[in-house]
Structures are given as structure tokens and as C-alpha cells.
Amino acid sequence: MTDGPIANTPLVRSPADIPTPLYHQVHLVLRERIEQGYYGQKGTLPAEMELAREFDVSRITVARAINDLAQQGLVERRRGAGTRIVNRELASTVPANIDGLLENLFDMGVRTRAQVLEFGFVLPPSDAQQELQVGSSELVQRAVRVRSYNGEPFSYLVSFVPGHIGRNFTEEDMNSGSLMGLLEKNGIRIGSAQQAFSASLADPKIAQALGVQVGTPLLAIARTVFDTAGKPVEFIRILYRTDRYQYRMTMERNKKGAMRSRPAATVGEGKDGDDSSR
């Protein structure tokens, strides 16, 4: 199950705009799809000719992009069987104290500005289905936003909310503040969150939205938010410009000797503000 084509805009073909070869742009889009479970953990890539038509490039360009994926261990090419996704086990996540995170999330709605790029109700992609504990045929609200600080974009967000919750607010509401604030305004008390950190590369679509070059390294965070009853109410993927966003965590022992952490994030010129960019 997918949340719609990721490469639904033409590749950037003008060297004056983004001096990145077409094969590498295709490679970045396919890599992002694989990492987000777009083709399934043990699925296969579409045929080269099908991908060539989708991206409006030659089959040779697609083949070179797939060869790079194979060299990175993301896919396996088999004669007569197509290109198979290589299943990779993800590392377990580290729990973090939610208190400082909540403060940053609410403060973010005041200090930064959001722009909604896409909004609607879709069938959940595999990761959102799993994290939100919803059925494959159950619609969820999906929103794509860019957050800016002092007019400079610093994060690209794709959020998913269960349909019965998402119907309580509109695209305009998503432009006005943080999703965390909207959830609480609708009577949902946030109790905890789990998040995983990784790295990603900017594909053409994301690079254009964030004002960076294709292939720019980005900080990636996947976060699932739960209410006080332990039910998932939001799953979000966030990509951050590392030149404008920094995530720091202070770790300390409690009275029982166990470690606890207090997360904090900074965003902006010189990273001089607190934010967790939601």
C-alpha cells in the first residue's frame, strides 16, 4: 500500500537549477521509496520500462539508478525475477522523556510558520498502517507541510492521523499551528511518544521544498504519538535541514539511579531558538 506517487512532479532537468544527473535523481527517489516501505519490505521494483515512463527518462538512466541501489545493498537483481527489495532489520528505538518534547512542540507553533503543500484522506502506507494500528482499507488524514523560521524553510513533514480524528480539523487549521496543538484542542490528551532518528538524502521534490540541492544530507525523524490511554493518534515523518536545525538531549540519573533524558531542539540562524518542528 502506498500514499501516492512520491515522484509526482517532473525531475529537475536544468543544470542551472540543480546540477544533479537524472540517474542520481531517480536513484534518490527510489531509495526514499524503499526506506519508507513504498514497495513493501519484501516487494519488487516496477520494471525498468515502467519506471522510465513514470520519470520520463531513458531505460538506461533507470538501469544506472537501480545499479546504484544494488551496490548499496538496497535491492537484489535476479535474471527473470525482477529487482527484489532487500529486507533490512531496523535498530530498536531509544525511549525519551516526553516532558521537554511537549513543551517544544507547543512553543514551535508560535515561533515557526507552516505551509501545507498537500492535504487529504488516503489509504495508509505500510509504516503508517503499522504505527497507527489501522486497517489497510481504513482512510487516514495525510498532510505534507514545510515549516519555516524567519522565512527560511527548515523541515519537511508528512503526517498521518486516524480518519476519525483527522476529520475534526481542516487544511486551514494545519496552516495555523502545530498538529500537537490541534490534537489537544480536540480533546486528545497526549501521553507519550516514540521516535527514531536516521539520515536521509533530499530527493528532487524535497530539495525544491527546502531550498537545498538534490542529495543534500538531512536529519530524519519518524515519530508516533500516543494519547494517555496508549492509543496512537499521529504518525509523522520529518526531514530537517541540518544547517538550520539541531536536536540535543540531556541525560541524567533519577533518584533510583536510572537514566532519563530531556530533549531539546534549536532552529534558525545560528540555531538560536527552541523547537521540535511539528
C-alpha positions in Angstrom: 0.0 0.0 0.0 1.3 3.4 -0.8 0.4 7.0 -0.1 0.6 8.1 -3.8 3.5 8.5 -6.1 6.4 10.2 -4.5 7.8 11.3 -7.8 4.6 13.1 -8.9 6.5 16.1 -10.2 9.0 16.2 -13.1 12.6 15.7 -12.3 14.8 18.8 -12.3 16.3 18.8 -15.8 18.0 22.2 -15.9 21.7 22.1 -14.8 21.3 25.8 -13.9 18.7 24.9 -11.3 20.1 21.7 -9.8 23.3 20.2 -11.3 22.4 16.7 -10.4 22.4 14.0 -13.1 18.9 12.5 -13.9 20.0 9.0 -13.0 21.0 10.2 -9.5 17.7 12.0 -9.0 15.9 8.7 -9.9 18.2 6.8 -7.6 17.3 9.2 -4.7 13.6 8.9 -5.2 13.7 5.1 -5.4 15.9 5.0 -2.3 13.4 7.1 -0.4 10.5 4.9 -1.5 12.3 1.8 -0.4 13.2 3.2 3.0 9.6 4.3 3.5 8.2 0.9 2.6 6.6 2.2 -0.6 7.1 -1.2 -2.4 6.8 -3.3 0.8 9.7 -4.8 2.8 10.0 -7.8 0.5 8.4 -6.4 -2.6 9.9 -5.8 -6.0 10.6 -2.6 -8.1 8.5 -2.0 -11.2 10.0 -3.0 -14.5 12.7 -0.6 -15.9 10.4 0.4 -18.8 7.6 1.2 -16.4 9.9 3.4 -14.3 11.3 5.0 -17.4 7.8 6.1 -18.4 7.0 7.3 -14.9 10.1 9.5 -14.7 10.1 10.4 -18.4 13.7 9.2 -18.8 15.5 6.5 -20.8 15.7 2.9 -19.7 19.5 3.3 -19.5 19.0 6.1 -16.9 16.7 3.9 -14.8 19.1 0.9 -15.1 22.0 3.0 -13.8 19.9 4.3 -10.8 19.0 0.7 -9.9 22.6 -0.5 -10.2 23.5 2.1 -7.6 20.7 0.8 -5.3 22.1 -2.7 -5.7 25.6 -1.6 -4.9 24.2 -0.1 -1.7 22.6 -3.3 -0.8 19.0 -2.0 -1.0 17.9 -4.2 -3.9 18.9 -7.5 -5.5 18.7 -8.0 -9.2 17.8 -11.5 -10.5 17.5 -12.5 -14.1 13.9 -13.3 -15.0 12.7 -12.4 -11.5 13.0 -8.6 -11.5 14.6 -6.4 -8.8 13.8 -7.5 -5.3 13.8 -5.2 -2.2 16.4 -6.5 0.3 14.7 -6.6 3.7 16.8 -4.9 6.4 16.1 -5.1 10.1 15.8 -1.7 11.8 17.5 -0.9 15.0 15.3 -0.7 18.1 14.4 2.8 19.3 15.5 4.5 22.5 12.8 5.9 24.7 12.9 9.5 25.7 11.1 11.6 28.4 8.1 13.4 26.8 8.0 16.4 29.1 10.6 18.6 27.3 9.4 17.4 23.9 5.8 18.5 24.6 7.0 22.0 25.7 9.0 22.4 22.5 6.1 21.2 20.3 3.7 23.7 21.6 6.3 26.5 21.5 7.0 25.6 17.9 3.5 26.7 16.8 4.3 30.2 17.9 7.9 30.6 16.7 7.6 29.0 13.3 5.2 29.1 10.3 3.8 26.1 8.5 2.7 25.9 4.8 0.5 23.0 3.7 1.6 21.5 0.4 -0.8 18.6 0.3 -3.9 17.6 2.3 -6.4 14.8 2.0 -7.6 11.4 3.1 -5.7 8.4 1.7 -5.2 4.7 2.3 -2.3 4.3 4.8 1.2 3.3 3.6 2.6 0.3 5.3 4.6 2.2 8.0 1.6 4.5 8.9 -0.7 1.5 9.0 1.5 -0.3 11.4 2.2 2.7 13.7 -1.4 3.9 13.8 -2.7 0.3 14.2 -5.3 0.8 11.4 -6.5 -1.5 8.7 -5.2 -1.3 5.1 -8.6 -0.1 3.8 -9.1 2.5 6.6 -8.7 6.1 5.4 -6.2 8.3 7.3 -5.6 12.0 7.1 -2.4 12.8 5.3 -0.8 16.2 5.2 2.5 17.4 3.7 3.9 20.6 5.2 7.0 22.7 5.2 8.0 24.7 8.3 9.9 27.9 8.1 11.7 30.1 10.6 12.3 33.8 9.7 11.1 32.9 6.2 13.7 30.1 5.7 12.3 26.5 5.3 14.0 24.0 7.7 11.7 21.0 7.9 9.6 18.8 5.5 6.8 17.0 7.3 4.5 14.2 6.2 1.9 13.4 8.9 -0.8 10.7 9.2 -3.7 10.8 11.6 -6.5 8.3 12.0 -9.5 9.3 9.9 -11.9 9.8 12.8 -9.5 12.2 14.4 -8.4 14.0 11.2 -11.9 14.9 10.2 -12.1 17.3 13.1 -9.7 19.9 11.5 -9.1 21.4 8.1 -6.2 22.3 5.8 -6.5 25.8 7.1 -6.2 24.6 10.7 -2.9 22.8 9.7 -1.5 26.1 8.4 -2.1 27.9 11.7 -0.2 26.0 14.3 1.2 22.6 15.4 -0.6 19.3 14.9 0.1 18.6 18.5 -1.9 21.7 19.5 -4.8 20.7 17.2 -5.0 17.3 18.7 -5.2 18.8 22.2 -7.8 21.3 21.1 -9.9 18.4 20.0 -9.9 16.8 23.4 -7.0 14.4 22.9 -4.6 14.4 25.8 -1.1 13.4 24.7 0.6 10.9 27.0 3.8 9.7 25.2 5.7 9.5 22.0 8.2 7.1 20.4 10.7 8.4 17.8 13.6 7.1 15.7 16.4 9.1 14.2 18.2 8.3 11.0 19.7 10.1 8.0 18.2 10.7 4.5 19.0 12.5 1.3 16.9 15.2 -0.4 15.2 13.9 -3.5 14.2 16.4 -6.2 10.7 17.1 -4.7 12.0 17.6 -1.1 15.1 19.6 -2.3 12.8 22.1 -4.0 10.6 22.5 -1.0 13.5 23.0 1.4 15.6 25.1 -0.9 18.6 22.8 -0.9 20.4 20.8 -3.6 19.3 17.3 -4.6 21.3 14.8 -2.5 21.8 17.1 0.5 22.0 15.1 3.8 19.0 15.6 6.0 18.2 14.6 9.6 15.2 12.2 9.5 12.8 11.6 12.4 9.9 9.2 12.5 7.6 9.8 15.4 4.5 8.1 16.8 2.4 10.0 19.3 0.0 8.3 21.8 -2.8 9.5 24.0 -2.9 8.9 27.7 -4.7 5.6 27.1 -1.8 4.4 24.9 -3.7 4.7 21.6 -1.7 6.0 18.6 -3.1 9.4 17.4 -0.4 10.5 15.0 2.5 9.2 12.9 4.8 11.6 11.3 8.0 11.6 9.2 10.1 14.7 9.4 13.2 15.7 7.3 15.3 18.6 8.7 17.9 20.8 7.1 20.9 20.2 9.3 22.2 23.7 8.7 19.1 25.2 10.4 18.0 22.6 12.9 19.8 20.9 15.8 18.4 18.3 18.2 20.0 18.0 21.6 19.3 15.7 24.5 20.4 16.0 28.1 20.7 12.7 30.0 20.7 12.5 33.8 20.1 9.9 36.6 16.9 10.0 38.6 16.8 9.2 42.3 16.6 5.5 41.7 19.7 5.5 39.6 18.0 5.0 36.2 18.8 7.2 33.3 16.3 9.7 32.0 16.6 12.2 29.2 15.3 15.8 28.5 15.2 16.5 24.8 15.6 20.0 23.3 15.9 21.3 19.8 17.1 24.5 18.2 16.2 26.0 14.9 17.0 29.2 12.9 20.0 31.3 12.0 22.7 30.3 14.4 20.2 27.8 15.9 19.1 30.3 18.5 15.6 29.1 19.3 13.8 26.1 20.8 11.6 23.9 18.6 10.8 20.3 17.9 9.3 21.2 14.5 5.9 19.6 14.2 
